[in-house]
């Protein structure tokens, strides 16, 4: 009876089309097809591991063909998994996969976790301690990655598993892991606040076709705005505001703070603790008064957004500078000085502050907005590109 391959972590092998003699699936069949068939026909694990070793050695030698290398590594994981003697080979193959097929990195990381857990559960004595140490370190690394992604709930779960292992191992890392876990709780609390945003729409229309789902529009000349209450953004030292906008707005103002404002806030009567993403004759720019010293800094780009097409806009503040992105690309070469938001001010989408529009000119911005996102940290460019649909 044919033996089913023991694939512990359930990795799916995605084979390329066999239409070309040079594709990975065809090459694999020619190189290892006969040997694989023999291995699958036996009950012993020794030949599985022998095949896995051959596959891994070949994968390490083929550095100029990522697709073939990836297929060989996936096959290595398939035949090396499910046996303590094959764990090192499987993890090495997954490490290669992280470079050969980086778009599937979460899948490879999940595989490493499952193999580390398997080795820990099956080991004994000193081997169990070393396996537990490796498993704990991997859990901690995954938790840190989830925290960076803003997935607080997943990060907390991985930290809890790491703490349990640290307690079992009586590791000094237990205190460090606990401290990191507590910081994640703050991230989750912030996420909960963001989910409880109260929306105030004046003079706008809801239910219009958005980039995804429904959008909200603010007609030209209206004082429509969407309010992000200060209780959510209070005293943020780092942040990201991101949204989609579709507009034909071409208004201008005498000075930068009276240009039509896509997002921002301005204190009544001016001041040095405000900012705004603006549009001047259809070109996007922004200004900041968040820096110390009471000085306003502004930048007007040459990137026009008023052609009636959807644009993804993001403003990040890492505590030292602010960067403005359009469709995942930075629209200025030099970031402006930044600072913390004031807790007493609401951030507005579609306006700065309508209560000073009469004295500073029309500061509201007309258009359709969608998918507003607020983060309590500065996303990096790769993350901005992802939510902008660039990666």
Secondary structure, DSSP 8 states (H G I E B T S, - for coil): -------TT--------TTSTTSHHHHHHHHHHHHHHHHHT---SHHHHHHHHHHHHHHHH--S-HHHHHHHHHHHHHHHTTSGGGHHHHHHHHHHHHHHTGGGHHHHHHHHHHHHHHHHHH--HHHHHHHHHHHHHHHHHHHHHHHHHT-HHHHHHHHHHHHHHHHHHT-THHHHHHHHHHHHHHHHHHHHHHHT-----SSEEEEEE-SSSEEEEE-TT----EEE-HHHHTT-SSEEEEEEEE-------SSGGGSEEEEEE--TT--SS-EEEEEETTEEEEEE--STTS--EEEEEEEE--SSSEEEEEEEE-SS-EEEEETTEES-SS-B------TT--EEES-S-GGGHHHH---B--EEEEEEEEESS---HHHHHHHTT--
